[in-house]
């Protein structure tokens, strides 16, 4: 029906969302690979809440599922959404309790760029599943405790584009991360000791 509408056309295969249009236009090999991996978008920005059954149905979508209108999730809905093999974009989430984090940790790719804070317990929940990539670009500060937990993440990528400065201790801890890629696109100032730690 009209409630769940795929914004997928031949001329705009990634939909009309900002994320979709970026993937459609980008020349970056890394992002083109993402675009090729997820050839379809389901863009549902007006949905503010989900019952577990609806979340389970949406979770089967194998492309990029954008539900950035959701500000709060119940644990059952989080687990249901993350049950599929697609990318889950939840940029509207303003809080992440540990049980919700644990539920989301089974998503293949997880976008949580709206979170401003991340507790140690929630970080532990996030890395406890099979998630392969987590975007935490809403975080401006990474505490040493959270950095220590995230360093145990065994997926491919952690993105921290909101971080603009970093302590030596956090740099040292994250440099020991098991993740293949660490991204800090807006890190503006790197001291020699921080640079040495990140380059280890």
Secondary structure, DSSP 8 states (H G I E B T S, - for coil): --SS-----SS-TT-SSHHHHHHHH---HHHHHHHHH---EEE-TT-----HHHHHHHTT--SEEE-TT-----HHHHHHHTTSSSEEE-TT-----HHHHHHHTTSSEEE-TT-S---HHHHHHHTTS---EEE-TT-S---HHHHHHHTT--SSEEE-TT-----HHHHHHHHT-S-SEEE-TT-----HHHHHHHT-
